[in-house]
Amino acid sequence: MKRRLTQALGGALICAMFGCLLASYGVYSLGRTDLPWLLAIPLALAVIMVLVLSRYQRKVEALPPEYADVDATLQARDARARRSFAMVNAVQAIAIVVAAKLWFASSTPEYLAPAAAIIVAVGLVALAKPMGTPAHTVAGVLLLLLATAVVLSAAHPIWAPMIGLGSAVILWACYVFQVRAVLSGL
């Protein structure tokens, strides 16, 4: 039980952080230098989300010992999941940095937003099974659909704000779903 709840909290943390990054990119891409405080909104939301998660993590840790998973098979699976989590996030971070360098050096930097959304989507789908968070698959598929729909239907100048802010909404909805799963388990 504790393992499942902790995994759901970890999944929510992933969604909160990537949602913050993509929302910040979307807000920045609006080009509103006259409203610099807009960049503080995604950060403030992420801080609130992390504080909520830390509160629920303390509640999970306070559960009685009978809720702990001591099965050796589950512990081995958790160790593999932690390694997968670290590897996928490292690859994701490197891929986003490489994509940013490539797209900003090219004549088509507007492709960075769809590329970042696709990288995050693939990472979420890759983490769904090892982390035991099926909501990540749904969020990943929605990110892919968003990036594809925006590229196929919108003008280049609004790709970054639409994808950045749209991705944040998807990821933050996944965060809410994960937190609700934790609440139902407490």
SULUR-V765518 format. One record per pair of residues at least 12 apart in sequence whose ideal C-beta (glycine too) atoms are under 10 Angstrom apart, sorted by sequence separation. I is the first residue (numbers start at 0). J is the second residue. If there is no record, write none. Layout:
i=I j=J
i=I j=J
This chain:
i=25 j=37
i=26 j=38
i=98 j=110
i=99 j=111
i=102 j=114
i=123 j=135
i=124 j=136
i=127 j=139
i=146 j=158
i=149 j=161
i=150 j=162
i=26 j=39
i=98 j=111
i=101 j=114
i=102 j=115
i=122 j=135
i=123 j=136
i=124 j=137
i=126 j=139
i=148 j=161
i=149 j=162
i=23 j=37
i=24 j=38
i=26 j=40
i=27 j=41
i=98 j=112
i=123 j=137
i=124 j=138
i=125 j=139
i=148 j=162
i=22 j=37
i=23 j=38
i=26 j=41
i=98 j=113
i=99 j=114
i=120 j=135
i=123 j=138
i=124 j=139
i=146 j=161
i=22 j=38
i=23 j=39
i=25 j=41
i=26 j=42
i=95 j=111
i=98 j=114
i=99 j=115
i=120 j=136
i=123 j=139
i=124 j=140
i=145 j=161
i=146 j=162
i=149 j=165
i=23 j=40
i=24 j=41
i=97 j=114
i=98 j=115
i=122 j=139
i=123 j=140
i=145 j=162
i=148 j=165
i=149 j=166
i=22 j=40
i=23 j=41
i=120 j=138
i=121 j=139
i=123 j=141
i=124 j=142
i=22 j=41
i=23 j=42
i=95 j=114
i=98 j=117
i=119 j=138
i=120 j=139
i=123 j=142
i=124 j=143
i=146 j=165
i=21 j=41
i=22 j=42
i=94 j=114
i=95 j=115
i=98 j=118
i=119 j=139
i=120 j=140
i=122 j=142
i=123 j=143
i=142 j=162
i=145 j=165
i=146 j=166
i=19 j=40
i=20 j=41
i=94 j=115
i=97 j=118
i=120 j=141
i=121 j=142
i=144 j=165
i=145 j=166
i=19 j=41
i=20 j=42
i=22 j=44
i=23 j=45
i=117 j=139
i=120 j=142
i=121 j=143
i=18 j=41
i=19 j=42
i=22 j=45
i=94 j=117
i=95 j=118
i=116 j=139
i=119 j=142
i=120 j=143
i=142 j=165
i=145 j=168
i=19 j=43
i=91 j=115
i=94 j=118
i=95 j=119
i=118 j=142
i=119 j=143
i=120 j=144
i=141 j=165
i=142 j=166
i=145 j=169
i=19 j=44
i=20 j=45
i=93 j=118
i=94 j=119
i=116 j=141
i=117 j=142
i=120 j=145
i=141 j=166
i=144 j=169
i=18 j=44
i=19 j=45
i=92 j=118
i=116 j=142
i=117 j=143
i=120 j=146
i=18 j=45
i=19 j=46
i=91 j=118
i=94 j=121
i=95 j=122
i=115 j=142
i=116 j=143
i=119 j=146
i=141 j=168
i=142 j=169
i=17 j=45
i=90 j=118
i=91 j=119
i=94 j=122
i=116 j=144
i=117 j=145
i=118 j=146
i=138 j=166
i=141 j=169
i=142 j=170
i=15 j=44
i=16 j=45
i=19 j=48
i=113 j=142
i=116 j=145
i=117 j=146
i=140 j=169
i=141 j=170
i=15 j=45
i=18 j=48
i=19 j=49
i=91 j=121
i=92 j=122
i=113 j=143
i=116 j=146
i=117 j=147
i=139 j=169
i=15 j=46
i=90 j=121
i=91 j=122
i=115 j=146
i=116 j=147
i=138 j=169
i=139 j=170
i=141 j=172
i=142 j=173
i=15 j=47
i=16 j=48
i=90 j=122
i=91 j=123
i=113 j=145
i=114 j=146
i=137 j=169
i=138 j=170
i=141 j=173
i=12 j=45
i=15 j=48
i=16 j=49
i=113 j=146
i=116 j=149
i=117 j=150
i=138 j=171
i=14 j=48
i=15 j=49
i=87 j=121
i=88 j=122
i=91 j=125
i=112 j=146
i=113 j=147
i=116 j=150
i=138 j=172
i=139 j=173
i=87 j=122
i=90 j=125
i=91 j=126
i=135 j=170
i=137 j=172
i=138 j=173
i=12 j=48
i=15 j=51
i=87 j=123
i=113 j=149
i=137 j=173
i=138 j=174
i=11 j=48
i=12 j=49
i=15 j=52
i=87 j=124
i=88 j=125
i=112 j=149
i=113 j=150
i=11 j=49
i=84 j=122
i=87 j=125
i=88 j=126
i=112 j=150
i=134 j=172
i=135 j=173
i=138 j=176
i=86 j=125
i=87 j=126
i=134 j=173
i=137 j=176
i=138 j=177
i=11 j=51
i=12 j=52
i=86 j=126
i=110 j=150
i=134 j=174
i=11 j=52
i=12 j=53
i=84 j=125
i=109 j=150
i=132 j=173
i=134 j=175
i=135 j=176
i=83 j=125
i=84 j=126
i=87 j=129
i=116 j=158
i=134 j=176
i=135 j=177
i=8 j=51
i=9 j=52
i=83 j=126
i=86 j=129
i=87 j=130
i=112 j=155
i=133 j=176
i=134 j=177
i=8 j=52
i=11 j=55
i=12 j=56
i=115 j=159
i=132 j=176
i=7 j=52
i=8 j=53
i=83 j=128
i=84 j=129
i=109 j=154
i=110 j=155
i=112 j=157
i=113 j=158
i=117 j=162
i=132 j=177
i=134 j=179
i=80 j=126
i=83 j=129
i=84 j=130
i=109 j=155
i=112 j=158
i=113 j=159
i=116 j=162
i=120 j=166
i=123 j=169
i=134 j=180
i=8 j=55
i=9 j=56
i=82 j=129
i=83 j=130
i=108 j=155
i=109 j=156
i=111 j=158
i=112 j=159
i=115 j=162
i=116 j=163
i=119 j=166
i=123 j=170
i=133 j=180
i=7 j=55
i=8 j=56
i=80 j=128
i=81 j=129
i=107 j=155
i=109 j=157
i=110 j=158
i=111 j=159
i=112 j=160
i=113 j=161
i=114 j=162
i=115 j=163
i=132 j=180
i=80 j=129
i=81 j=130
i=109 j=158
i=110 j=159
i=112 j=161
i=113 j=162
i=116 j=165
i=120 j=169
i=5 j=55
i=8 j=58
i=79 j=129
i=80 j=130
i=109 j=159
i=112 j=162
i=116 j=166
i=119 j=169
i=123 j=173
i=4 j=55
i=5 j=56
i=8 j=59
i=80 j=131
i=108 j=159
i=111 j=162
i=112 j=163
i=115 j=166
i=119 j=170
i=4 j=56
i=7 j=59
i=77 j=129
i=80 j=132
i=111 j=163
i=76 j=129
i=77 j=130
i=109 j=162
i=112 j=165
i=116 j=169
i=4 j=58
i=5 j=59
i=77 j=131
i=112 j=166
i=4 j=59
i=5 j=60
i=76 j=131
i=3 j=59
i=4 j=60
i=2 j=59
i=1 j=59
i=4 j=62
i=0 j=59
i=1 j=60
i=1 j=62
i=0 j=62
i=1 j=63
i=4 j=66
i=0 j=63
i=1 j=64
i=3 j=66
i=5 j=68
i=1 j=65
i=2 j=66
i=0 j=65
i=1 j=66
i=2 j=67
i=3 j=68
i=0 j=66
i=1 j=67
i=2 j=68
i=0 j=67
i=1 j=68
i=2 j=69
i=0 j=68
i=2 j=70
i=3 j=73
i=2 j=73
i=6 j=77
i=9 j=80
i=13 j=84
i=17 j=88
i=2 j=74
i=5 j=77
i=9 j=81
i=16 j=88
i=2 j=76
i=6 j=80
i=10 j=84
i=13 j=87
i=17 j=91
i=2 j=77
i=9 j=84
i=13 j=88
i=20 j=95
i=24 j=99
i=2 j=80
i=6 j=84
i=13 j=91
i=17 j=95
i=28 j=109
i=28 j=111
i=28 j=112
i=24 j=111
i=25 j=112
i=24 j=112
i=21 j=112
i=24 j=115
i=24 j=116
i=21 j=115
i=20 j=115
i=21 j=116
i=17 j=115
i=21 j=119
i=17 j=116
i=20 j=119
i=17 j=118
i=18 j=119
i=17 j=119
i=14 j=119
i=17 j=122
i=13 j=119
i=17 j=123
i=13 j=122
i=14 j=123
i=13 j=123
i=10 j=123
i=13 j=126
i=10 j=126
i=9 j=126
i=10 j=127
i=13 j=130
i=14 j=132
i=66 j=184
i=13 j=132
i=66 j=185
i=10 j=130
i=14 j=134
i=18 j=138
i=9 j=130
i=10 j=131
i=11 j=132
i=14 j=135
i=17 j=138
i=21 j=142
i=9 j=131
i=10 j=132
i=13 j=135
i=41 j=163
i=45 j=167
i=52 j=174
i=59 j=181
i=62 j=184
i=6 j=129
i=7 j=130
i=9 j=132
i=10 j=133
i=11 j=134
i=41 j=164
i=44 j=167
i=48 j=171
i=51 j=174
i=55 j=178
i=58 j=181
i=62 j=185
i=6 j=130
i=7 j=131
i=8 j=132
i=10 j=134
i=14 j=138
i=58 j=182
i=61 j=185
i=6 j=131
i=7 j=132
i=10 j=135
i=13 j=138
i=17 j=142
i=52 j=177
i=56 j=181
i=59 j=184
i=5 j=131
i=6 j=132
i=30 j=156
i=41 j=167
i=45 j=171
i=48 j=174
i=52 j=178
i=55 j=181
i=59 j=185
i=7 j=134
i=44 j=171
i=48 j=175
i=51 j=178
i=55 j=182
i=58 j=185
i=3 j=131
i=10 j=138
i=28 j=156
i=29 j=157
i=2 j=131
i=3 j=132
i=28 j=157
i=30 j=159
i=31 j=160
i=45 j=174
i=52 j=181
i=55 j=184
i=28 j=158
i=29 j=159
i=30 j=160
i=41 j=171
i=44 j=174
i=48 j=178
i=51 j=181
i=55 j=185
i=28 j=159
i=29 j=160
i=27 j=159
i=28 j=160
i=25 j=158
i=26 j=159
i=27 j=160
i=28 j=161
i=25 j=159
i=26 j=160
i=28 j=162
i=29 j=163
i=24 j=159
i=25 j=160
i=28 j=163
i=29 j=164
i=24 j=160
i=25 j=161
i=27 j=163
i=28 j=164
i=25 j=162
i=26 j=163
i=21 j=159
i=24 j=162
i=25 j=163
i=26 j=164
i=24 j=163
i=25 j=164
i=23 j=163
i=24 j=164
i=25 j=165
i=21 j=162
i=22 j=163
i=23 j=164
i=25 j=166
i=26 j=167
i=21 j=163
i=22 j=164
i=24 j=166
i=25 j=167
i=20 j=163
i=21 j=164
i=22 j=165
i=24 j=167
i=25 j=168
i=21 j=165
i=22 j=166
i=23 j=167
i=18 j=163
i=21 j=166
i=22 j=167
i=18 j=164
i=20 j=166
i=21 j=167
i=22 j=168
i=20 j=167
i=21 j=168
i=18 j=166
i=19 j=167
i=21 j=169
i=22 j=170
i=17 j=166
i=18 j=167
i=21 j=170
i=22 j=171
i=17 j=167
i=18 j=168
i=20 j=170
i=21 j=171
i=18 j=169
i=19 j=170
i=15 j=167
i=17 j=169
i=18 j=170
i=19 j=171
i=14 j=167
i=17 j=170
i=18 j=171
i=16 j=170
i=17 j=171
i=18 j=172
i=14 j=169
i=15 j=170
i=18 j=173
i=14 j=170
i=15 j=171
i=17 j=173
i=18 j=174
i=13 j=170
i=14 j=171
i=17 j=174
i=14 j=172
i=15 j=173
i=16 j=174
i=11 j=170
i=14 j=173
i=15 j=174
i=11 j=171
i=13 j=173
i=14 j=174
i=13 j=174
i=14 j=175
i=11 j=173
i=12 j=174
i=14 j=176
i=15 j=177
i=10 j=173
i=11 j=174
i=14 j=177
i=15 j=178
i=10 j=174
i=11 j=175
i=13 j=177
i=14 j=178
i=11 j=176
i=12 j=177
i=10 j=176
i=11 j=177
i=10 j=177
i=11 j=178
i=9 j=177
i=10 j=178
i=11 j=179
i=7 j=176
i=8 j=177
i=11 j=180
i=7 j=177
i=8 j=178
i=10 j=180
i=11 j=181
i=6 j=177
i=7 j=178
i=10 j=181
i=7 j=179
i=8 j=180
i=7 j=180
i=8 j=181
i=6 j=180
i=7 j=181
i=6 j=181
i=7 j=182
i=4 j=180
i=5 j=181
i=7 j=183
i=3 j=180
i=4 j=181
i=7 j=184
i=3 j=181
i=4 j=182
i=4 j=183
i=4 j=184
i=3 j=184
i=4 j=185
i=1 j=184
i=0 j=184
i=0 j=185
